[in-house]
Amino acid sequence: MISRISVIGLGYIGLPTAAVFADAGVEVIGTDVNEEAVRSINAGEPHIVEPDLDVLLRRVVEAGKLRATTEVEQADGFIVAVPTPFKGDHEPDLKYIEAASKAIAPKLKTGDLIILESTSPVGATEKMAEWLAAERPDLTFPQQAGEASDIRVAHCPERVLPGKILIEVIENSRVVGGMTPKCAQAAVDLYKIVVKGECIVTTARTAEMAKLTENAFRDVNIAFANELSLICDRLDIDVWELIKMANLHPRVSILQPGPGVGGHCIAVDPWFIVDSAPEEAKLIRTARTVNDGKPEWVIGKVTEKAAKLKDPVIACFGLAFKPDVDDLRESPALEITRRLGAAGGARILAVEPHVKALPSALSDLGVEQADLDTALAEADICVLLVDHSDFKTIDRARLDDKIVVDTRGVW
């Protein structure tokens, strides 16, 4: 019986997950290495932006159902939601999962359940179980004792959309992969406390690959749209009009091109597949290359136009990886703005209504934070990088005397 849950990692996935379980009446202990985040959470104030999370967090903290700490505490179920970045050569970096495993291990007791939610390369759940076993030789784990193990280990990748996390963590179906059938069932029992969608049981490896496949599929389709935009630019064709017409076909649904691909999933996860099967993952690798190359193309367009001006002022509209969120992880918009600032020769204004201050990667280069009106008044070149709602509603007449580089087809 699970009466207390420990959530390791209180970021964009961990904190909403912890709050939702707490709201269902479960005692939740959240752990994070960020002391400021822990302080803020215990004050009922989320350190991330997500619709309605502030109200929910305040409610569960005041009810005594959720508290945060920097040290892992004992629980019946542990949900690991830590980052899984890759190294410079696109090799998966599991150091945060390893650190979480070593922090959890001393707190384990017979009957406990550990679920890895972090999007991970195939085999990461098994590796986590190995790290746990090495720390606790007094307990048995699925790779040692199978169904008779003292500890249950499973993988259940998050499948939520930023901006709708509190809805989707409850409504979406979940893929639950156990190292054994009993491990999977234990995880299903935990998720069914809050999940209204179907919990589909499989192996840990299949669950890991399922999440990677979902994001690689998206990446390949975005790459088609991005490559099409490059071709249309070469042939002097309006790519937005072209896609609109092509999508009139009942079996065609081309996505919209953009300045690249960002976020903690789509820009990262396909590389995990490539790393696992480098000889076979030819299309997936190519799609990543196309999408990773799009920011360079955008920078080239802006630089070409700026070279014709004396003391140009360039305004970059949007830094987040997608519309109407504050999430800057792996954002092509952020990278484009950073590189324009690093290049020198122009005054760079950054307009991002969803962040209070620019990251040091920009401010250290002299990039200035500006509001919408200031940017429109002072910029010679307006670069639309993120189609935030605020940018879609501006009076187009204000752009008449500007050089516009629109990567989103809005202006």
Secondary structure by P-SEA (a helix, b strand, c coil): cccbbbbccccccaaaaaaaaaaaccbbbbbbccaaaaaaaaaccccccccaaaaaaaaaaaacccccccbbbbccbbbbbccccccccccccaaaaaaaaaaaccccccbbbbbbccccccaaaaaaaaaaaaacccccccccccccccbbbbbbbbbcccccaaaaacccccbbbbccaaaaaaaaaaaacccccccccccaaaaaaaaaaaaaaaaaaaaaaaaaaaaaaaacccaaaaaaaaaccccbbbbbbcccccccccccaaaaaaaaccccaaaaaaaaaaaaaaaaaaaaaaaaaaaaccbbbbbbcccccccccccccccaaaaaaaaaaaaccbbbbbbbccccccccccccccbbbbcaaaaaacccbbbbccccccccccccccccccccccccccc
